[in-house]
């Protein structure tokens, strides 16, 4: 098992397979971001070697992220191959929904257990203003198809002041008749804009108080390694979650490793890369030595995101598309 100095067992890998995206959400990446060359990315063979190796060290849950995973050619093939790794018993994906609809049968065949769909507004005009792309209808098709196909669907909504706070109740209503989870996420500084980020107005407490003005919430028991506070509205089929991504009040139970598209290994979203697994693999490192090297850095996993940020001697300037969310 991969275990840190606080005794936390690390069993969850978030794997960003591309920095590219077919949307340009302002909170995630700049409009004219410089994209990586293909040879800089972990190849599928390297990803499979890494994932299989980590599965032998206790990783049993994998989430595929980006950028947008489906803009990388043959992502469905990669997902299918990861699903064949014996020790991986939970495979999921985070997507913006633009291309997802055409891959639903393949996701089901690969036993993908959950899909997180990023959607920050239900208004087509606001969607275009945020993403700079006219893809609202494509995302809506994916949303409804995911429900109809019976996926464990979580809708990720980044809460932004003066943009979509007036839609919070509209999003909650989507869970009235559908067994989906609506997850409101605090905005984070990973937008590729350097030091321009000045914090948030709509934090966990503000979001919760706003919701409780209109709905009677029942708090659900906290799950192990939870990243959100979860609630249910009485009589609703779905649930509501609030992710304190900026407040970082649930960091203490973190069980994650993050790998960037170029192979950077992160112990925390707010921390810097602690090593590069792409370079290690390309150097010909053995599986045993790779696992040992990763275990050594896992021992120094910070207790929470605040500590990780303190240890990061570089200002936060990455875009979320490079980190993988």
Phi, psi and omega in degrees: 000145171275117184230134179269179186290350176263006178082009180280129177275124183266111184231011188232124179246123172258117191244106177273120187259352177202152174265353185277152179210152178264008171235167180228055182301130189296332181278354187248320184201153177288156182301322185248049181294142175277124183264155182286152170285151185302321183293345177280341182279152167300130176286165177299321179298319179292321178298317181292321177297314180298312184295316179297318179298313181293330179296331178283350178253013174110353177289119179233002180229128182230134172240128177270126179227186176220222016032202174256113186306323188281358173279346175275130183300136175067028176300324178300323176297314180300316180299317180297319181291321177296323181296342180277348180290120193304320188275352177276111183250000176216115181235127182220173184215145172248130187215158176269354173088354183297317183250355192297325188305324184283352184248008188297320179296321179292324177295320178294319179297330179272007180057039174297124189274339182201150177233126171260119182254121179275120179208116189255355177205150177256011181253119183304321181292318178292325177301315180294320180297323182282316190263345183064017181223146181266071185235018184301316182296324178296318179293321179296322177298317179296318180303308182291324179292321178299320177295313183295330179276356175079022178291151169286099191255128172242129179261115181268121183237110175281123184273120184236126181301137178066013177237301186231010180295336178284356181253002184303315180295323179297320178295317180300323180298336177297337181269001181296312185248358182239136181280059181245164178251124176263117186243114179270128188244130173298141178291143183240166186274012185270073183239009179072016185254016177070229186263018183286344183288132185239018178100186186235153173264320183266086176268185183307312183296318180297316180298313182298314180298321179297315180296319183289348173290340187239335185230148172268114185262145171249118181286133180268152179302141179285131179277158176299136179062027181295145175251359181221153167274128189246144183218165173225141171270128182307129178089353181271148181284329184255191182230171179234136175233149174235121184258113180278064188294328179269322178289331174059039183275357178242015184294333191298341180253019186301133180237029192247150161241148177236136175238125180281169180302332180267007177093007177292129178264123179245137175270347181202148178303326184268000182261171177272169174297134180262341171192173180240111183286333176300312182294323178296315181295318181290343176279353179091019182300144177285160178300316181298317180290327177298313180297318180297319180297317179293319178300322181298320179281329178299328179304332182260018177301127182293155183295328180202178183293331178291318178293321178298320179293323177297321182284342181280111184275008177247144176293148178293115181220356182289157170268152181300332182293339177272339184266322180101010173074000000 
